[in-house]
Amino acid sequence: MTFRSLALNNIRGSWRSYAAFFLSSVFSVMIFYLYASFLMHPDVASGHIVHANEVKPMMKFCEYLIVIFSFFFVLYSSSAFLKTRKKEFGLLSLFGTTRGQLRKMVVYESMAIAVLSIGAGLGLGILLSKLFLMALEVLLQSDVPIRFAIPGQAVLLTGGGFLLLFLAIALITAMTVGRQQIVELLGGARRPKKAPAASPWLSILAAASLVAGYGLACWMTPMNFLIFALPVIGLTTLGTYFLYTQLSVAVLNRLKRSKGIFYKRTNMLVISQMSYRIKDNARVLFVVTILSAVVMSAASTVYVFQKLQRDQILEHTPFTVGYVERGDGHPVMDPAQARKLLEDGGGRIAEQAELQGVVAKGLTSAAAGWKPEDSRKAMAVSASDYNLLAKRAGLDAVNPAEGEAVISFPYKEMKGSKTKPNETVSGKAGGASFELKLQKLVYGSVFSPVNDATYLLVVPDSTLQAWKDGAPSAERLRAYGFELSDWERALPAVQTFEKALAKEQKSFVQSYRVESYRDMKQSIGLTIFVGLFISVLFFVAAGSLLYFKQFTELQEDQSQFQALRKIGLTAGELRRTVAAQVGILYLAPCLLGIVHSVFAMFALGTLIGTPVWMYGLIIMGIYILLQGVYFLISCTAYTRSILKLPAS
């Protein structure tokens, strides 16, 4: 038997253990090729795809990230495989195999897996590249279709680059083979003989680091962000590491001393096994937790910004199309004509509104920050009309009494001033001067804030009626708003309306909602699309690390559980025990990663001035669901493998 055939036989015999590592490697190669094929696509390189430059920098960064991540992932996996094969190497050495021959066999095995991974990854990448390009075409809003192509440079870069990466790692791991004596290889146990012990001081340090990191995250503000950011990351990372290596062991040792818990059913077996299992897998659990936190925080942040930008667009544009007219007639457009144009463009009118008022000019108010020299003006409207629109916009109603007024600012970001007692607003409206007590300032648009209607001066109905009666026709205002059903896809209707406008009329019209939403969707969508693959890669790798660690300990666990079955452990108890042990290994990093992400979202909300942690819960819920599926698959396969051997 040659070393090549021996290496291939070893792979076939341990295929279940290699499966997670192999699939993760295939996924890394596939993603790298998809990004490389787009970057080196002839149409992208020649500049035919206009918007391609917007996504190229992100893809290049992701490619570097994939290579760095793949290097450490494969290096760790290869090193862990070698540790599980000490007895095998000891037997081969006992039968006369030299250190050089062992290293050669390890290189053959690694390169065989590498060739299979690269081949499968390239095959899947080429197969899925058309779908990848079609999705990018939609997100880039490209008028030119991206044709299917297999760039030779992308194939060579992916295949050659990953082959060199696997070869370098194979040589590094091979150098560690054969350094121990035969007796150490044959008798070396993977688990410590002594019960795991924890340092009380390091356990306290773990808890203190996490509490301090979370506390700084809660106290973070835009002013101290640069000062607190690195300490928060450092303290959280340090606390996570010592949580697994020290604090978790201390908690389990404490549970062992609790007779009511430790001696209940199979808890003795579960708790005893977990103390060893967590101690041995502390580094893996630490890495998986950090990966989980990074994936959830990044995905939640992108999702949050998408939601916030959409909400902000809707807040700034209460209607899909809105405009303000001044004087008699319809100097901008007859509302019947506007309705017809929107419907001719394919839009469906869901709501039409009208707001009447007069121009209030020369406004002065210390609370609003308006000085006499500013020549500030606003649209004066009645409280009843304002409240109807405020209810639609989700804003609070106002009720100014006779001799009072309320100033409405168009954007919530303008909030800053606070009305003090006896402050006033003065100006001229309805052909006469006025001075009213300022009841309060409110923020948020109820109608399209353009031109004369950028600010609203809300007064009692009787006051507005008197102003309207005394105002010349040139100072009377009418605002019209049209809300379209399915407005996100109503760009053709809005464009049809805009084409009918003269250049001088456009300053009285607000119709940019759909286009702003499309631009936002495009930029955020590209980020989500590119980041999705990296997030999935990290998720698959995190699950693979846990799956891999489970099956590298399979042989030892089989012998232990079979011995327990001989003394009366039933198959049902065995399944519950395995489920508890595997569940803790899978769910503990996931839950701790979620806690990290919640505090990250809390800090983000503080920075942008809006609570956003509830948006992140959606992403975290999806992550828990996916991790639960991964756990069920792993637990089922692991239990079946343990139960394969007869109990006798």
N, C-alpha and C positions, 0 to 999 in steps of 0.2 A: 504493500500500500504506500503510495507516494504522499508527500506532505500536502499536495494540492487536494487529493481525494480525501485525506484525513480532515482537512479544513472544511471541505464541503459537507462531509458527514457530520461534523460538529455543528454546523449551521442547521442542517436538517433535523438533527436530534434535539436542538434547543430552539426550534423555530418559534415556539410560543413565547419564549423569553425575548427573542429578537424582534417579535412582531411590532411592538409599540415603537421601538427604536427605528425600525425600518420604515414604518408609516410616517413617522415624524420627519425623517430624512427625505422621504419622497415628497412630502408636502412642502418642505423648505425649497427643494430643487424646483418644484412646479411653480411656486410663487415667484422665485427669482427669475425663472425663464419668462413668465408672463410679463413681468415688469421690463425685463431686458428686451423682449420682442417688441414691446411698444416703443421703448426708447430708440431702438435700432430699426424700427419700421421705415421702409423707404418713403412713405408719404409724410411721416413725422420728421424724418431727417431733411427732406427737401422743403419743408415748410408749407405743404399743401393743407395740413390740418392746422388751422389758424390758432385755435385755443390750446393746442397741445403744450405750448410752452408754460402754461399755467400749472400743469400737473407734473411736468418733467422733474423739477427739483425735488418734489415730494417722493417720487419714485426712486430717484437716485439715492436719497437718504435712506429709504426703506431697503434698498439693495445692500447698502453698507451694513445696515442693522441686521439683515438676514445673515450675512456672512459672519459677522461677529458672534451673533447668537448661535448659529450652527456650529461654529468652532468650539465654543464652550460646552454646548449641549452634547456634541459627539464625543468630545474629550472626556466629559464626565461619564457618559454612558459606557464608553470603552473601558475606562478605568474600573468602573463598578463591575463590569462583566469579568474582568480579570480577577477581582477579589473573590468572586463566587467560584472560581475554578482552581483554587489553591490545591485541593486534593488531586484533581486531574493532573495538574502540572507536576505534583509530587510523585504520582505514580509513573508518569512518563519519564521523569528524571531518574526514578528508581530503576527503570528498565533500560537505562542507558542513553536517553535522549539528552543531547547537549543543550547548553543555554542558548547557543546560536540557533539550533534547530527549533527550539520552542519559540523564539522570537520570529523565525521565518514563518512558522505555522500561524502565529497571531497576525502577521502582516497579510498572509494569504486570506485569512478569514475576513479581516477588515476590508481588504480590497474587493473581495467577492460581494460583500454587503454594499460597498460603495458603488460598484458597477451596476448592481441590481437597482439600487436606489436612484442613481442618476438616470438609468434607462427608463425606469417606470415614471420618474418625475418629469423627464423630457417628453415622454409619450403622452402623459396626462396634460402637460402644459400645451403641447401642440394641439391636442384634441379639444381643449377648452379655450384656446386662444381666440377663436372667432366669437364665442360668447363674451369673453372679456372685452374685446374690441367693440362689440355692439353695445355693451353697457357703457363703456367710456364715450362712445359716440353720442349716446343719449344725454349723458351728464355734461359733455362739452358743448351741447347744442350745436354740433357741427353740421353745416350744410353739405359738406363733402363726406360721403360714406367712407369709412376706413376699411379698405379691402383686406381680405385674408392674405397673409404672407407668412412665410417661415424664414426669418432673417438668419442667414448662415452665421453671422457674427454672434447673434444671440445664442445659437446652439453651441458654438465653439466656446463662448465665454462661460456659459452655464456648465457644460460638460467638463471643459478643461479646468475651470476654476474650482468646482467641487471635487474633481478628481485629485487635484493638488492638495485641497484642504483635507480630504480623507487620508491621502498618503502621508501628509505631515503628521496628522494625529495618530495614524497607525505606527509610524516610526517612534513617536514620543511614547506611546503606550507600550510598544514592544521593548523599549529600553528598561522598563520597570520589571519585566519578566525575568525570573531566574535569580533574583538577588537574594532570596531567602534559602536557607538550608532545607534539605529534603524532609527532615523530621519536623520542621516548622510548617512546611506546606501540608504534610499529611495530617498533622495534629492540630493545625490552626483552626480555632472555632471563630465564627463570625460574631457571635454574641459574647459579651463579657461574662466571665465566670462569677464575678461578684455582683451583687445587686446594685443597680444604678443609684448613685448618691448625688445629692444636689447641695451646692453651697448656699447657705442662707443669705450671705451677703450678695451673691450674684442674683439670687432670686428676688431680693429686695431691689437690686439695681434694675432688673427687668421690669418690675411693676412701676418703679419710679420713673424710668425712662419713657414708658408708654404714657403714663399720666402726664408727665411734663410735655411730651410731644403733642398729645391731644390738647392740653391746656394752651400751649403756644398757638396751635392751629385755631383755637376758639378766640384767642385774643388778637389774631392777625388782622391788620388793617392795611389800607393802601399806603399809609405812611411808614409802617414798619415791616412791610412785606419782604424787602431785600435783607433785612436784619434777621427775621424769623424763619425764612424759607429753608435755608440749609440746616439750622438747628432742628427744625421739625422733622426733616427727612432723616437726619442723623440719629436723633433720639428714637424715632419710631423704628428705624432699621435695627439699632442696637437692642432695643427692648424686645423686638420680635425674635432676634437670634437667641437671647438669653431666656426668653419665654419657653422656647422649645428645649434648649439644652439644660436649663436649671429649674425654672419655675414650674413647668409642667411635671417634672419628676418629683419636685417637692410636694406638689398637690397630690399626685398619685401615692407617694409614700404616706402622706397624711391619711388618705382614704384607706390604706392598708391597716392603719391603727384604729379605724372605726369599725367595730365588730358588727354593728347593725347594717352596714353597707357591704363590707368586705365578704362576710360569710353568707350573703343572700344569693341563692341560686348559683349561677355560674360567674358571679362577680369576682370571686377569688381568681379564677382563671383569666378573665378579661383584664382586670386591673394589673395582675402580675405580668401578663404578656405585654400590656401597653407600656409599662414602665421601661421594659427593654426596647420595645419597638420604637417608641418616640425618641429614646436616647440614641438608638442606632440610626434613625432616619431624621435626626434633627436638622441636618444641613439641607436635606431634600425638602422637608416641610418648610424650612425658612425660605428657600428659593421659590417654592411654589406659592407661598403666601405673598412674597414681594411681587412675583409675576402677576398673581391674581389682582393685587391692589393696583398695579400699574395698568393692567388691561381695563379694569372696571373704572378707574379714575379717568383714564384717557377717553374711553368710550362715553362715559357719563358727561364729561366736559364738552365733547363735541355735540352730544345730544342736547345738552343744556343750552349751548349757544345757538343751536338751531331753533329751539323753542323760544328763547328770549328774543331773537331777531325777528321771528315771525310775529310774536306778540307786540314787539315794538312797531313793526310796520303797520299792523292793524290799529294800534293806538294812534299813530300819527296820521293815518288815513281812515277816518271813520266810514267813508263810502268808497266803493271801487272807483267811481267818478263823481267829482263834485266841483261846482263852480259858483262864483258870486257875481251878481249883476248890480249895477248902480244906475239909478235913473229910470225913466220911462222906457217901455218897450223891452226888447231882449237884445242888448248890445253884444252879448256873448253867443247865446243860442236859445231858441225857443225850446222849452223842455219836451214838447211833443216831438220836435225834430231830433233832439238828443236821444230820446227813447227809441225812435225809429232807427237811427244810425247804429245804436248798440245792438238792437235786435237784428238788423241787416248783417252785422258782423258775426252773428252766431251767438250773441249773448242772450240770456234770459233775465228779465228784470224781476228780482225777488222783492225789492222794496224801493219806493220812491218817497223822498221827503222834501219839504220846503220850510225855510226859516226866514221870517221877515224881521227887519229892524231898521235902524237909522245909524248914520255915521256919528260917532262921538269923537270929537277931535280936540287937540290941545290938552290932552289929559295930563294931570299932575297928581302923583301919589307917592309919598315917602315910603310906604310899605311895599309898593310894587317897584320901587327904584326908578320911577318916572319923574324927570325934572322938566321944568317949563321949556327949556331950550330943546328938549328932545322932540317936540311936536308929535307926541304919540297919539295914535288914534285907534279906535276899536269899533266893533259892531255892537251897538246897544240892542239887547233883545229882552223879551219879557220872561219873567221867572217861570211861568207856566209852560211856555214853548221850550225853554232850556231844560226844565225837569223831564219833559217827555223824551227828549234826546239823551239826557243824562242817564235815564233808566235803561235806554237801549245800549248805551256804552258801558253800563255797569258802574257808573259814578253816582255819588250821593246827590240827593236833591238839595236845593238851596231855597231859602224863604226870606229874602230881604223885606223888611218892613218899609213903610212910607218914610222917605228921607234917607234910605239906605241903598247900598249897592254891593255887588260881588264882582270881583275881577276874575275872569277865567283865563288861565294861561294854557297854551295849546299842548305843552309837553310836560310830562311828570318829571323829567330830568331837570327842569327849570326850578324845581322846588327848592327853596332856601329861605326866603323871607317869611316872617311871621307877623301877622297883623297885631298891632298893639291897640289898646283902648283909645278911642277918640281920634283915630287916624281917619283921614278923609281922602276922597278922590274928587277932583274938580276938572271942569272942562266946558265944552260947549256942544249942545245937541238940540235939535228942534228949533234952531234959530235963536236960542237963548243960552246964557251961561248957567252953570249949576255947580253946587258943592254938596256932595252926599257923604254921609258917614259910611266908611268902608267896613262892612260886616266881616268879611274874610276873603282870603285868596284861595282859589281852587285850581287844580292842575289836571289836565287831560282834555283831549279834543272830543267835542260832541258833534262837530261839523267840520268840513274840510277847511283847515286853517290857511287860507290864502288871501293875499292882498288886504282889503279892508276888514276881513273877518279873521285875521290872524289871532287877535285877542277879542274876547267877548266881555261886554259890560252888562251884567244881569241886574235888572231893576224891576220893581213891581209892575204889574200889568198896566195899572192906571198911569204910572209915570211914562211908560213907553208909548201908550196911546196919545198922551199929551204931546210928547216929542214928535210923533209921527204926524199929528195934526198941524204942528207948527213948522215942520221941516219942508224945505223946498224939494221938488221931485228929484233933483240931482243928488240929494243926500239920503234918499231912501234906498235901502239895500234888500235884495232877495237872494237867498242862497238855495241851491238845488243839489240834491244828492241822489245817486242811483247805486243801489247795491245789486250785484249780479250773482245769480246762483252759480256755484262752482267757479268762483272768480279766479281761482288759481290757474284755470285753463282758458281764461277769457281774454287773452292778449289780442287775438284778431279783432274782437269787438271793440276793445279800447283803442286800437290803432285806427280802426275805421272812424271812430269818433274824433280822434286827434287830427286826422287828415282834413276834416271839414273845418278846422279852426284856422283863423288868420293868425299871423305871427304876434300881433299886438294883443290878441285875446288870451294867449296862453298863460300870461301872468295871473289871470283870474281863475285858472283851472287847476285842479289837482287830479291827476290821472296816472301817477307813477306807481301806484300800489302793486299792480301785477308785474310790472317790469322789475321793480325792486325785489319782489319775492322771487322772481325767476333768477335774478343774479345771485341772491342769497342762496337759493336752493342749489344753484350750480356750484358755487364755491364750497359750501358746506358739504354738498353731495360728493364732490371729488375727494374731500378730506375723509369723509366716512367710507367711501368706496376703497380708497387706497389703504386707510387705516384698518379696514375690516379684515383684510387678509393677514396683516401683522397681528391683530388681536386674536384671530383664529389660530395663527401659528403659535402664539404664546399659550393660548388655552390648550391646544393639542399637546404642546410640549410639557406643560404643567401636568396634565393628566397622564401623559406617557411616562413621566418620571415616577409618579406614584404607582402606575401599573407595572412598570419595569421593576421597581423595588420589591413589589409584592412577589413577583415570579422569580426573582433571584433568591428569595428566601423560601421558595416552595418546598424544596427537598427536605430542609430541616423541619418546616412546619408539618409536612406530611408524616414524618416519623413521630413527632410529638403528639399530633392528633390521633394517629393510629394507636399509639400507646394508651392515650386517654380513652379511646373507644373500647379497648380491651378491658378496662377497669370500670366500664359502665356508662361512658358518655354516649348519649343517643345521637342519632343523626340530626334531629331537630335542635338539640342543644348545641351541637357542633355548628350548625348553620347560624344560630343566633350569636354564638361566640365570634365566628368569622365576620358576620355582618357588623357586629359592634366594633371589632378591631379595624376592619377595612373602612367602616363608616367614619370613625374618628380621624383616620389618616386622610380621607378625602374631604370631609366636611370642615375639619378644624382650620386648615389653611384657607378654605373658601370663606368661612364665617369671619375669621380674623382679617382677611383681605377686605371684606365688606365693611368692617368697622373702620379700617384705615381709610377706605374710600368715602365713608359717610363724613368723617372729619375733614377729608380733603374737599368734599363738596361744601361743607359748612364754611371752610376758609374761603373757597371761591365765592360763595354767596356774600360773605362779608366784604370781599374785595370789590365786587360789582354792585353792591348795595341792594341785592334782591335775594331772598331765600331760594336756593335751587336744589337743596338736598333731596327734596321729594321727587324731582325729575330723575336723579341718579338711582332712586330705588327701582325704577323700571328696568334699567340696565342690569342692576344687581339681581333682580328677580329672574331675568333671563339667564344670567350666569349661574345662579343656584340651580335652575332647572336643567341646564346643560351638564353641570357638574353632577347632579343627581343621576342623570342618564349614564354618565361615565362610571359612576359608582356602581350602579346596578349591573352594568356589563362586566365590570371588573370583579365584583363580589360573586356573581353567578359563575363566571369562568374559574375563579379561584376556588370556590367551594367544590365545584365539580372535579377539579384537579386533585384536591385533597381526598375526596371520597372515592377516587378511582381505585385505590389499593384496598384489598379486602381487610376486614377488621380482625381476622384471625391471625 
